[in-house]
Amino acid sequence: MSGEPRRRPRRDCRTAALAFLGRRAHPRRELERKLLRGGHEAAEVARTLDALAAAGLLDEAETAAELARFEAGRGRGSRRVSASLRSRGVAEADAARALAGLGGESEAARLAAALEKKARSLPGGLTPVSRSRKLFDHLVRRGFDPAAVREALREKGDPTDDDSL
């Protein structure tokens, strides 16, 4: 550990953990990082998180599902949702179940909605190819599968790089 003095926590570990959980669901690893950053001792954090899990207040699978629904609700594709879950410390098995719970039809609907929303915001003077590329790039950055984006663009009548122009 570095030579910096450990910051003294403003409140006890359990109270801090409950405050975090009161705002939104947190995966265990994310909550652990926040508590350690807040100056709590590692052993105390582990005991607190174990006690919260035993009391049913820390449910990894439900937290993963809730976070996945939140990210998907913001118009993000499965790839981006998965990356967000991994960055928050959600276990692979819980992340996979949460993504499976979103469903493929939901992914297609989110893609269509994101495509329409972005298409409305683009300026009118773009060439069809330029417009299509901007839509493609935006949707892939949002976490949608490139093949699905190309197919959605084709269905909408926009050219793709695969089409002969």
Sequence and secondary structure as in RCSB ss.txt:
>XXXX:A:sequence
MSGEPRRRPRRDCRTAALAFLGRRAHPRRELERKLLRGGHEAAEVARTLDALAAAGLLDEAETAAELARFEAGRG
RGSRRVSASLRSRGVAEADAARALAGLGGESEAARLAAALEKKARSLPGGLTPVSRSRKLFDHLVRRGFDPAAVR
EALREKGDPTDDDSL
>XXXX:A:secstr
  SS     SS HHHHHHHHHHHS   HHHHHHHHHHTT  HHHHHHHHHHHHHTTS  HHHHHHHHHHHHHHTT
  HHHHHHHHHHTT  HHHHHHHHHHH HHHHHHHHHHHHHHHHHHS TT  HHHHHHHHHHHHHHTT  HHHHH
HHHHHHT   TTS  
